Amino acid sequence: MTNGPSTALVQAGTIRPEDFGNHITRRLSSMKGQYLDQTAYERMLGQEDSLLYEVYELLRPEKEGELLSGLSIVHPGKVGNEYFMTKGHFHEVLETAEIYLCLSGRGMMVMETPEGDWSVKELTPGVSLYVPPRWAHRSVNTGASEDLVTYFIYPAHAGHDYGTIETRGFRKLVTEGADGPQIIDNPKWVEAAV
Amino acid sequence: MTNGPSTALVQAGTIRPEDFGNHITRRLSSMKGQYLDQTAYERMLGQEDSLLYEVYELLRPEKEGELLSGLSIVHPGKVGNEYFMTKGHFHEVLETAEIYLCLSGRGMMVMETPEGDWSVKELTPGVSLYVPPRWAHRSVNTGASEDLVTYFIYPAHAGHDYGTIETRGFRKLVTEGADGPQIIDNPKWVEAAV
């Protein structure tokens, strides 16, 4: 972490993930119970613990006033007919926003609030998406062969709550249908206890 | 302002400034005393109150946890041999960062802290610049004919302190020299009263 201003290259064609300090990888084994087709999940896992996505994050102090930024790279693929996706999370400090700028590839951001609102927005290169405070978010790569690369920025004190989604899931899933990506209800979604 | 997630197009070739709600324009007359060559400034102003730069900003609540984002478009041109630039500012809440992503054009970000540190970073397409908390910042278009377009994001409670720079100036200026853009000491820079 430098004390002064620093730069990184993030535009398609010039992206340099190594400009970001922290490298996180997520494999199939870390997504237990998240995919609808459990038979397909177990069969795939038996063959290979595939790399689903990677995150590169600029190291900054995790305190109010700072920003955390980095690259999210979701690889192409499916578990059954459900696309590779990130775990998805609420922010621990719920009242914090996040911005995603799609740099390359094609995908969708699945979002929902604790109050029951949901939204799915398409991600294509050049799209900047504002995820308001209170909205959980998960990115899904709907491309056949290309990585979905997004550049994200959020308040550094936001933190991550992965547990709520791991337990309840998202209300909506993105699967491959006859005419391409489709948004379906998640039959395994669990309503929060009141 | 929508309550839910919203999108805007910001990548070079697909930029849609109209996706952002608020449009701010800054003309030559608003930069009184900021350019080194006052004679050139007055002469230019006598001919036309030129548009120096424009800002498009997504309307969001200006409170902690939200992010303000938008496009900054600095037009090409010079006052004497000093390039068109933004007013530049500290954040009112000094301990807040900002991220600038250069989308098109070529320029420099001039930065300094109240403690006397300074830094000038080059902006070219794809460069993401982290401006840490405490650093005042001004973008300068060093291109001959192209707009300098950046996409900026900062904590929504940061606020703007333009007054300090208007009174004291930046320690460094960017002017056109024999070999292109050069960074020079600002002879009119005023040290802060202790």
Interface residues (C-beta under 8 A of the other chain):
Chain A: N3 G4 P5 S6 T7 A8 L9 V10 Q11 A12 G13 T14 I15 L58 R60 E64 G65 E66 L67 S69 V93 E95 T96 A97 E98 I99 L101 L103 M109 M111 D117 S119 K121 P125 G126 V127 S128 L129 Y130 V131 P132 P133 W135 Y151 I153 Y154 P155 A156 A158
Chain B: N3 G4 P5 S6 T7 A8 L9 V10 Q11 A12 G13 T14 I15 L58 R60 E64 G65 E66 L67 S69 V93 E95 T96 A97 E98 I99 L101 L103 M109 M111 D117 S119 K121 P125 G126 V127 S128 L129 Y130 V131 P132 P133 W135 Y151 I153 Y154 P155 A156 A158
